[in-house]
Every structure is written in C-alpha cells, then in structure tokens.
Amino acid sequence: MSGFGGSHRPSRPDPSRVSPIRRLSGRLRPRTRPRFKGPSFNRVVPNIMTMLGLCAGLTGLRFAIEGHYGWAAVAIVLAGGIDGLDGRLARLLKATTRFGAEFDSLTDFLCFGVVPAFTIYLWSLSFWRGFGFVPPLLFAICMALRLARFNASLETGPAPAYAYNFFTGVPAPAGAGLALFPLFVGLEAQSLGWQWLVDAARFPLFDAFVLIGTASLLVSTLPVWSFKNFKVPAEYVLPLMVGTAAFASLLVADAWGALAILVLVYLGMLPFSRRSFHRLRSEAEAMRAPEEEPDTPRDTRHERSA
C-alpha cells in the first residue's frame, strides 16, 4: 500500500512456492476440443449418394452425344441403382431432410427424364429432325409433372394404410427403363447379328410410340407397387431367391437381353398391381362401412301409451 489513497495490488505467487502436484495437474489437464457447427456425416451420406447418381446420369448424356449408346444405357442404369439406395439409406440413418428430397427430385428429372429422352432422340428420332424432338420433349415434361405431383403429395395429409405400398403412376427410374426398351432390344439384336431386329428397334415411329406411352404412364393415376413394405410369403422366399440368382446370372452373361426381359416383366406386373390396389381399397371400405353406418331410428308407432 502506498499512502492513504494508494491501491492494494495482490502480489503474484512465487513459482518456487507452488506445489509440484498442483503444477503437474495443470499440465495434465485435458485440452478442450473445438466443436464445429453443422450436420453430422451420417446426414450428408445420402446427399453424396444422390450426387454420385447425378454424375452418372450426366455422364450418360455425354456418352450419348459421343455415340456410345451402350455406355449411356449403363450410366443410366447405374444412376437408377443409386437412386434406389439413397432414399433407403436416408431413412436408415434418419437423415431425411427437405434439402435431400428436393435434390433427389432434381436429380431424378435430369437422370431419368432428360438423359433417356435425349439418348433415344440421338439414337433414333433425330432422323425426323424437328418432329422427332416432340416425343422426347413430351416425355421430359411428363417426368417433371410426375415428380412435382410426388413432391406435392408429401405435404398433404397421411394416405390410407393400404395406399402406402403403391406409387401413383410409374416411378421415375422405371419410366427411364421403359423409355430405353428400344435401345436394349437394339443392342441385344446387334450383339446377335440380327440386323432386321436392329432396324425394327431403331424405327422412329416405334420409339416415338414407346416414349409417348411411357409419358402417359408417368402422369397417370395407375397404382403401381412400390415394394417399400412388400412382404413375401414364407413358401415363396426360396423361389424368389432362386429367381433372383438366375436373373443376376443372365444379367452378367447377357446384360441387354436381361434388361429387355425385365422391362417386359415390369409391364406385365402393372395390371396385377392395379388389381391388388382395388382389392385392398374395397376391403378397407367394407371394414369402414359398419362403423360409419348410422343407428336405425326406433319405431314408436306400435308402442302402447302408459
């Protein structure tokens, strides 16, 4: 203290008098790690998968422009496989976000709406010049409308339980596969040396019919199995596994023929899907009818007065 108005300054501890244990505990104190703000890596993985699918689809467009139509089909099929995984992976990791849904829709439009349409146009319909551009344009527009309808349905109320396992209209990857059916047949015929089948598959009128028909299926209200919660009966598990193994063997041995057969099987499945939906809806309405039936009014005309 200096004088009466001076301030008292605390003296610093002498380092020689500090306890060695206290000095050692200060050195061994764990350092705090900086915490970074942002989503976890698990929430980013589905978006990375979607981005890889987008890269595959746009690479297919480059192959189509260069005239490598086989590799273009491979890239589109690869994008379809990735699209089937990213959504399930997002639900498994509980990483579903609004951004992921919008990014997935934009990727689906480019990979399954634009790229297949332009691939068929460059492969076959370009011989018709301006008129040949109409079916691919219609296909891409219907694909955009189908995806917009799907996004709008996410904001509506919950659908009935029987409608959960069904899409409204053909989904985007399946629509791309249907649109590429002439290309699958043409590539298979080319590998077999059947020139007459190559010319038939590459005929512009046939390809235009396929694109327009697929576009109508995209925007239709046809109920299509989604296989989200599809249960297989126990007696059909083994035949299903054997059939899957047989198809995988055929896909490795003859990819274009296997893909063409898969498209035909999918088309043959659509009527059964529609029949299944209407059967489930009628059963649900029959179960709900007794609950909504009003009580029968009591007839008091024949009651005696007291």
Order of alpha helices (4+ residues) and beta strands (2+ residues): alpha-alpha-alpha-alpha-alpha-alpha-beta-alpha-alpha-alpha-alpha-beta-alpha-alpha
